[in-house]
């Protein structure tokens, strides 16, 4: 739960789509403190919620409506009796690799789900004061790199030909941090493309109706509470389950892939800040730890916790993955007054202790 000083009481009603998921549960207690009424809409998809039950981590005071955001009937049933002051739009299909094989599913939830929400708000004349969107660093794709002369360029998607040759980085180039104020989005996965579409749809709609928007581009979120059954997300929990079984963690590419791992507690405080801050900006805001770590560093910290063998490099790769990704968080500090609190080492300890305490967790 976030410290109440970070979530002043705003009053009114907040509507949270996908609010029974990993992030939704993490913000629910603070939203109950900040708002008079918290309404959560979630389909409880079996890929995340295997038993279809209300998550224990969801605050008791939050009202859970089990429904599909892509169906107009959901909004026609809900919105006549609900006037949200703030909408937090979390509902999304998130598997990068899965999105290549189930593109329609991702587009339906992420794109059509967003438009159905907006159409419902408009149809029932319930325009909120603000909409907060949880977007993703996936919108950047490979992002920008600097060439040998120091100039920025956008290399685009890595190809199977280069990856098969183990050419992981772009020649004579240096990666650059992701910053919405300077770097253009150029997604290289279906998932990233749908998240960018969400941003564009929301901002075009909100500008037309004078609704405030806060778009948060999240880096790699991990921590206690994340799904232990979803095979398409949660590399940190997967690594923990491998190490707890005494296995050496396999590292894709050369193990030097850079990522910005941010603990769920820090992500939750950023989203609540975006929902309750007196002002926000229309431009997207990057949310991360403020530094990068390599996949190998994260894996070694996890292996050390469990006394597992040293991680090993496999040379394998996954289509749709980008080489490096980390965030510039200056805008988050300046606009939201937010900054992360936890280091990677602290976050891994919290995650590992949580996993160890879960009943019937099987090594991966």
C-alpha positions in Angstrom: 0.0 0.0 0.0 1.2 3.5 -0.9 1.8 6.0 1.9 -1.3 8.2 2.2 0.9 11.3 1.9 1.4 10.3 -1.8 -2.4 9.9 -2.3 -4.2 12.9 -1.0 -8.0 12.5 -0.7 -9.5 13.7 -3.9 -13.1 12.6 -3.3 -15.5 11.5 -6.0 -15.4 8.3 -7.9 -12.6 6.5 -9.7 -13.3 3.8 -12.3 -10.5 1.3 -12.9 -10.5 -1.0 -16.0 -8.6 -4.2 -15.6 -8.4 -3.3 -11.9 -8.3 -6.9 -10.6 -5.0 -7.5 -12.2 -1.4 -7.1 -10.9 -1.3 -3.3 -11.0 -4.9 -2.8 -10.2 -4.7 -4.8 -6.9 -1.5 -2.9 -6.0 -3.2 0.5 -6.3 -6.6 -0.4 -4.9 -6.0 0.3 -1.2 -4.6 3.7 -2.0 -7.4 4.5 -4.3 -9.9 3.7 -1.5 -8.1 6.2 0.7 -8.0 8.9 -2.1 -11.6 8.5 -3.5 -15.1 8.1 -2.0 -15.9 5.3 -4.4 -13.7 2.8 -6.3 -15.3 0.7 -9.1 -13.3 -2.0 -10.8 -14.2 -3.6 -14.1 -12.4 -6.8 -15.0 -13.2 -9.9 -17.0 -11.0 -12.1 -14.7 -9.5 -13.8 -17.7 -8.3 -17.3 -16.8 -4.8 -16.6 -18.1 -4.4 -14.4 -15.1 -7.2 -15.6 -12.7 -7.2 -19.3 -12.9 -10.1 -19.9 -10.5 -12.2 -16.8 -11.6 -12.4 -15.7 -8.0 -12.1 -12.1 -6.7 -8.4 -11.5 -5.9 -7.6 -11.4 -2.2 -5.2 -8.5 -2.9 -8.0 -6.3 -4.2 -9.2 -3.9 -1.5 -12.4 -5.0 0.2 -14.0 -1.6 -0.3 -13.5 -1.7 -4.1 -16.6 -2.6 -6.0 -15.8 -5.4 -8.5 -17.8 -5.7 -11.7 -17.0 -8.8 -13.7 -17.5 -7.8 -17.3 -15.8 -7.5 -20.7 -14.7 -4.0 -21.6 -15.0 -4.7 -25.3 -18.8 -5.2 -25.1 -21.0 -2.1 -25.4 -23.5 -3.8 -23.0 -20.9 -3.6 -20.2 -20.9 0.2 -20.4 -24.6 0.5 -20.9 -25.2 -1.5 -17.7 -22.6 0.3 -15.6 -22.4 3.9 -16.6 -26.1 5.0 -16.1 -25.5 4.7 -12.3 -21.8 5.8 -12.3 -20.3 9.2 -12.9 -16.5 8.7 -12.7 -14.4 11.7 -11.9 -11.2 9.8 -12.9 -10.8 6.7 -15.1 -7.7 4.6 -14.7 -7.4 2.5 -17.9 -5.3 -0.6 -17.1 -7.1 -3.3 -19.0 -4.9 -4.8 -21.7 -3.4 -7.9 -23.2 0.3 -7.6 -22.4 2.3 -10.6 -23.9 4.8 -9.3 -26.4 5.5 -12.7 -27.9 1.9 -13.8 -27.6 0.8 -10.7 -29.5 2.5 -12.0 -32.6 0.4 -15.2 -32.5 -2.8 -13.7 -31.2 -2.9 -10.3 -32.8 -6.7 -10.1 -33.0 -7.0 -10.8 -29.3 -4.6 -8.0 -28.5 -6.2 -5.6 -30.9 -9.7 -6.4 -29.6 -8.8 -5.8 -26.0 -6.3 -3.0 -26.3 -7.8 -1.0 -29.2 -11.5 -1.8 -29.3 -11.7 -2.1 -25.5 -10.5 1.5 -25.4 -12.9 2.8 -28.0 -15.8 1.0 -26.4 -14.9 2.7 -23.1 -14.8 6.1 -24.7 -18.0 5.5 -26.7 -19.8 4.4 -23.5 -18.6 7.5 -21.6 -19.8 9.7 -24.4 -23.1 7.8 -25.0 -24.1 8.2 -21.3 -22.8 11.8 -21.0 -20.4 10.7 -18.2 -17.2 12.4 -19.2 -14.6 12.2 -16.5 -12.3 15.0 -15.4 -9.2 12.9 -16.2 -8.2 9.6 -17.7 -5.0 7.9 -16.7 -3.6 5.3 -19.2 -1.0 2.7 -18.3 1.0 2.5 -21.6 4.3 0.7 -22.2 7.9 1.2 -23.1 7.0 -1.2 -26.0 5.7 1.8 -28.0 9.3 2.9 -28.5 10.4 -0.3 -30.2 14.2 -0.3 -30.4 14.1 3.5 -29.7 16.8 5.8 -30.8 20.5 5.1 -31.0 23.6 7.3 -31.5 25.8 6.7 -34.4 29.6 7.0 -34.3 29.3 10.8 -35.0 26.9 11.3 -32.0 23.8 11.8 -34.2 20.5 10.2 -33.3 18.9 7.7 -35.7 16.2 5.0 -35.5 17.4 1.6 -36.6 14.0 -0.1 -36.6 13.3 -3.7 -36.0 16.1 -6.3 -35.8 15.7 -9.0 -38.4 15.9 -12.8 -38.1 18.9 -12.7 -40.4 20.9 -10.5 -38.1 19.7 -12.3 -34.9 20.5 -15.7 -36.4 24.1 -14.4 -36.8 24.1 -13.3 -33.1 24.4 -9.7 -34.2 22.6 -8.3 -31.2 23.5 -4.6 -31.2 23.4 -2.2 -34.1 26.9 -1.7 -35.6 28.9 1.3 -34.4 26.0 2.6 -32.4 25.1 3.3 -28.8 21.6 3.0 -27.3 19.8 6.0 -25.9 17.4 6.2 -22.9 13.7 6.4 -23.6 12.2 9.9 -23.2 8.8 10.8 -24.5 9.9 14.4 -25.0 12.7 13.5 -27.3 12.3 10.0 -28.7 9.7 9.0 -31.3 7.7 5.8 -30.8 8.3 3.1 -33.3 6.9 -0.2 -32.0 8.3 -3.6 -33.2 5.6 -5.8 -31.7 1.9 -6.1 -32.2 1.5 -5.4 -28.5 3.5 -2.2 -28.7 1.5 -1.1 -31.8 -1.7 -1.6 -29.9 -0.5 0.4 -26.9 0.6 3.3 -29.1 -2.9 3.1 -30.8 -4.4 3.4 -27.3 -2.4 6.5 -26.6 -3.4 8.2 -29.9 -7.1 7.3 -29.6 -7.3 8.5 -26.0 -5.5 11.8 -26.7 -7.6 12.6 -29.8 -10.8 11.8 -28.0 -9.8 13.7 -24.8 -8.7 16.8 -26.6 -12.1 17.0 -28.3 -14.0 16.8 -25.0 -11.6 18.8 -22.8 -10.7 15.7 -20.7 -7.3 15.7 -19.0 -5.0 12.8 -19.9 -2.1 11.2 -18.1 -0.2 8.6 -20.2 2.3 6.6 -18.3 4.8 4.6 -20.3 5.8 1.9 -17.9 9.1 0.0 -18.1 9.4 -3.7 -16.9 7.1 -4.0 -13.9 7.7 -6.8 -11.4 7.2 -7.7 -7.8 4.9 -9.4 -5.2 1.5 -10.1 -6.5 2.4 -10.7 -10.2 0.9 -13.8 -11.9 2.8 -17.0 -11.4 0.7 -18.9 -14.0 0.9 -16.5 -17.0 3.6 -17.9 -19.3 3.8 -14.7 -21.4 4.7 -12.2 -18.7 6.8 -12.0 -15.6 10.4 -12.9 -16.4 11.5 -12.0 -12.9 9.1 -14.5 -11.3 10.0 -17.1 -13.9 13.7 -16.6 -13.0 12.9 -17.0 -9.3 11.0 -20.2 -9.9 13.9 -21.6 -11.9 16.4 -20.7 -9.3 14.3 -22.1 -6.4 14.4 -25.4 -8.2 18.2 -25.3 -8.3 18.4 -24.6 -12.0 20.8 -22.3 -13.9 18.8 -19.4 -15.3 19.1 -19.3 -19.2 19.9 -15.9 -20.6 18.8 -15.0 -24.1 21.1 -13.3 -26.6 24.4 -12.6 -24.8 22.9 -11.9 -21.4 23.7 -8.2 -21.8 20.2 -7.1 -22.8 19.4 -3.9 -20.8 16.1 -3.5 -19.0 14.7 -1.0 -16.6 13.1 -3.2 -13.8 10.7 -1.2 -11.6 9.1 -2.6 -8.5 5.3 -2.7 -8.4 5.2 -0.5 -5.4 6.9 2.3 -7.3 4.6 1.8 -10.3 1.6 1.9 -8.0 2.7 5.2 -6.5 3.2 6.7 -9.9 -0.3 5.8 -11.1 -2.0 7.0 -8.0 0.0 10.3 -8.3 -1.2 10.6 -11.9 -4.8 10.1 -10.7 -4.7 12.5 -7.8 -2.1 15.2 -8.8 -3.6 18.7 -9.1 -2.2 19.0 -12.7 -0.9 16.6 -15.3 0.6 17.1 -18.8 -0.7 15.8 -22.1 2.6 14.5 -23.2 3.4 10.9 -22.1 5.5 10.4 -19.0 8.1 7.7 -18.7 8.0 5.6 -15.5 11.0 3.5 -14.6 13.7 3.0 -12.0 15.9 5.7 -13.6 18.7 3.3 -14.5 19.2 0.2 -16.5 20.4 -3.2 -15.5 21.3 -6.1 -17.7 19.2 -9.3 -17.7 22.3 -11.1 -16.5 22.6 -8.8 -13.5 19.0 -9.5 -12.5 19.5 -13.3 -13.0 22.6 -13.4 -10.9 20.9 -11.5 -8.0 18.1 -14.1 -8.1 20.5 -17.0 -8.3 22.4 -15.7 -5.3 19.3 -15.4 -3.3 18.4 -19.1 -3.9 21.9 -20.4 -4.0 21.3 -21.6 -7.5 24.0 -22.2 -10.2 25.4 -19.3 -12.2 23.1 -18.2 -15.0 24.2 -19.3 -18.5 24.0 -17.6 -21.9 22.0 -19.6 -24.5 22.2 -17.4 -27.6 18.5 -17.8 -28.2 16.3 -14.8 -29.0 12.6 -14.0 -29.1 10.9 -12.2 -32.0 9.5 -8.8 -30.9 12.0 -8.3 -28.1 14.0 -5.1 -28.2 17.7 -5.0 -27.4 17.8 -2.3 -24.8 15.2 -0.3 -22.9 15.4 2.1 -20.0 13.6 5.4 -19.1 14.4 9.0 -18.5 12.2 9.9 -15.5 12.7 13.6 -15.3 9.2 14.4 -16.4 7.8 12.1 -13.7 9.7 13.9 -11.1 8.8 17.4 -12.4 5.1 16.8 -13.2 4.0 14.3 -10.7 6.5 14.9 -7.9 7.2 11.2 -8.1 10.4 9.2 -7.9 11.2 5.5 -7.4 12.2 4.2 -3.9 13.4 0.7 -4.4 16.7 -0.6 -5.9 16.7 -3.8 -8.0 18.4 -5.7 -5.2 15.7 -4.6 -2.7 12.9 -5.4 -5.2 14.2 -8.9 -5.9 14.4 -9.7 -2.2 10.8 -8.6 -1.8 9.7 -10.6 -4.8 11.6 -13.7 -3.8 10.3 -13.7 -0.2 6.7 -13.3 -1.5 7.1 -16.2 -3.9 8.6 -18.4 -1.2 5.6 -17.7 1.0 3.1 -18.7 -1.7 1.5 -22.1 -1.3 2.0 -24.8 -3.9 4.5 -22.8 -6.0 6.3 -25.2 -8.3 9.8 -24.6 -9.6 9.8 -23.7 -13.3 
